Amino acid sequence: MKLPIIAYGDPVLRKKARDISPQEYPNIKQFAEDMFETMYNARGVGLAAPQVGHSIRMFVIDASPFDDDEPELKDFKKVFINACIEEETGEEWAFNEGCLSIPDIREDVYRQPVVRISYYDEEWKHHEETFKGLAARVIQHEYDHIEGKLFTDKLNPLRKRLIEKKLSEISRGMVSVDYKMKFPAVKKGR
C-alpha cells in the first residue's frame, strides 16, 4: 500500500523517533513492504518511518540505483529497525542529496564515507555492520530522519537562506509531485 509522504514543515520530521519492539509491531514486515512500495513509487532510494507519519526508529533503503557507480550496491535492499550509528569515520565528501519530503530541492551535503551501525532487520535479527561510500551516505541521510534532522540542516547559513522561500512553499503544498504527500500548512477540506 502506498503511503502519503509527509512534507517539510510537519513536526513529525523534527521529532527524535522512538525504539520499537516486536510485540508492538507484529506486522513490521508488511509496514516495511508498504514503505518500499511508497519509496519506489516516488523514485527514492531510502525512506524513514517519520516521513510516512510514524515517529519510530525504522527506515528502508534500496541503493541499487547507484550500482553503476558502486557495483556492490546491485542488490543492496535493507530494513533498519532501532538503528544506532556507532561510528562515522573518514574525510567528509560532498554529494548532491535530495529528499522525498523536500521535493525539488537538491544540495551538496558533506558526510563521512564510512559508517558503523547496529540495527535489527525485519526478522528482528540483530546486525552490526560497516558500510562505505554511497551506502553509508544513504544510511546517514535516513538515520538523520529518525534523529529529527533533515539534510537542509547541514547546509551553510547562506544556502539555507537561499532556499527558505522554497521550503515555505513546500510546506504549503506549492510544489508539483507525482506521488501522494501530506502538507502541514494545508487545511483539510480545501
C-alpha positions in Angstrom: 0.0 0.0 0.0 1.4 3.4 -1.0 1.5 5.8 2.0 1.4 9.6 1.8 4.8 11.2 2.3 5.0 13.9 4.9 6.2 17.2 3.6 8.8 19.6 5.1 7.4 21.6 8.0 5.5 18.8 9.7 6.6 18.4 13.4 6.9 14.6 13.0 10.0 15.3 10.8 11.7 17.2 13.7 10.9 14.7 16.5 13.5 12.1 17.6 11.9 8.8 16.9 11.5 6.0 19.5 12.7 2.4 19.5 10.1 -0.2 19.0 9.6 -3.9 19.9 8.3 -6.9 18.0 5.3 -7.1 20.4 4.3 -3.5 19.4 4.8 -4.1 15.7 3.8 -7.7 14.9 3.1 -6.6 11.3 6.5 -4.9 10.8 7.2 -6.9 7.6 4.0 -5.5 6.0 4.9 -2.0 7.1 8.4 -2.4 5.6 6.8 -3.6 2.3 4.4 -0.6 2.3 7.4 1.7 2.9 9.3 0.1 0.0 6.3 0.5 -2.3 5.9 4.1 -1.3 9.6 4.8 -1.8 9.7 3.1 -5.3 6.6 5.0 -6.3 8.3 8.3 -5.5 11.6 7.0 -7.1 13.6 7.3 -3.9 16.5 5.2 -2.6 15.6 5.5 1.1 12.6 6.3 3.3 12.3 6.7 7.0 9.2 6.0 9.1 8.8 9.6 10.2 8.4 10.5 6.5 5.2 8.5 6.5 4.0 9.8 9.8 5.3 7.2 12.2 7.8 8.5 14.8 9.6 5.2 15.1 13.3 4.2 14.6 12.9 2.5 11.2 14.0 3.1 7.7 14.3 1.2 4.4 16.9 1.5 1.7 17.4 0.2 -1.8 20.6 1.6 -3.1 20.7 -0.5 -6.3 20.1 2.6 -8.5 23.7 3.5 -7.6 25.2 0.2 -8.8 26.7 1.8 -11.9 28.9 3.8 -9.6 29.4 1.1 -7.0 28.7 -2.4 -8.3 28.4 -3.9 -4.8 25.1 -2.0 -4.4 23.4 -4.1 -7.1 21.2 -5.9 -4.5 21.5 -3.5 -1.6 18.0 -3.6 -0.2 17.7 -3.5 3.6 15.3 -2.7 6.5 16.9 -0.9 9.6 15.0 -1.0 12.9 16.1 0.6 16.1 19.3 1.7 14.3 22.2 3.2 16.2 25.2 4.7 14.4 28.2 3.6 16.4 30.9 5.4 14.5 31.4 7.6 11.4 34.9 7.9 10.0 36.9 9.2 7.1 37.3 12.6 5.4 34.0 14.3 4.7 33.0 14.4 1.0 30.2 16.2 -0.8 27.4 14.6 -2.7 24.2 16.2 -4.1 21.3 15.0 -1.9 17.6 15.3 -2.2 14.7 14.1 0.0 11.2 12.9 -0.8 9.8 15.1 2.0 11.6 18.1 0.4 10.8 17.8 -3.3 12.6 19.9 -5.9 15.5 20.9 -3.7 18.9 19.3 -4.1 22.1 20.4 -2.4 25.6 19.3 -1.8 25.9 17.7 1.6 29.2 16.7 3.3 29.2 13.4 5.1 31.9 10.9 6.3 32.4 8.0 3.9 32.3 5.1 6.4 29.6 4.3 9.0 29.4 1.5 11.6 25.8 0.9 12.6 23.9 -1.6 14.7 20.3 -2.4 13.9 17.6 -5.1 13.6 16.2 -6.3 10.3 12.5 -7.1 9.6 13.0 -10.6 11.1 14.2 -8.9 14.4 17.7 -10.3 13.8 20.4 -8.0 15.2 23.3 -6.8 13.0 26.3 -4.6 13.4 27.9 -3.7 10.1 30.2 -1.2 8.5 29.2 0.4 5.2 31.1 2.8 3.0 30.6 5.1 0.0 27.1 5.7 -1.2 25.6 3.0 1.0 27.0 4.9 4.1 25.6 8.2 2.7 22.1 6.9 2.2 22.2 5.3 5.7 23.3 8.5 7.3 20.6 10.5 5.4 17.9 8.2 6.6 19.3 7.9 10.1 19.2 11.7 10.4 15.4 11.4 9.8 14.9 9.1 12.9 17.0 11.7 14.8 14.7 14.5 13.8 17.2 16.1 11.4 17.0 16.9 7.7 19.7 17.3 5.0 18.9 21.0 4.9 20.2 21.3 8.5 23.7 20.5 7.1 23.7 23.5 4.7 25.6 26.6 5.5 23.6 29.7 6.6 23.7 31.4 3.2 22.4 28.3 1.3 19.7 27.9 3.9 18.5 31.5 3.4 18.5 31.0 -0.4 16.1 28.0 -0.1 13.9 29.4 2.7 11.1 30.6 0.4 11.1 27.3 -1.5 10.9 25.4 1.8 7.9 27.5 2.9 6.2 26.8 -0.4 6.7 23.1 0.0 5.1 23.1 3.5 2.1 24.9 2.0 1.7 22.4 -0.9 3.0 24.8 -3.5 5.0 22.1 -5.3 4.3 19.6 -8.0 5.0 16.0 -7.3 3.7 12.8 -8.8 3.3 10.9 -5.5 0.9 11.4 -2.7 2.0 13.9 0.0 0.6 15.5 3.2 1.4 19.2 3.6 1.5 20.6 7.2 0.3 24.1 6.2 -2.6 23.0 4.0 -6.0 23.0 5.7 -8.2 19.9 5.3 -11.3 20.2 3.2 -9.8 22.6 0.7 
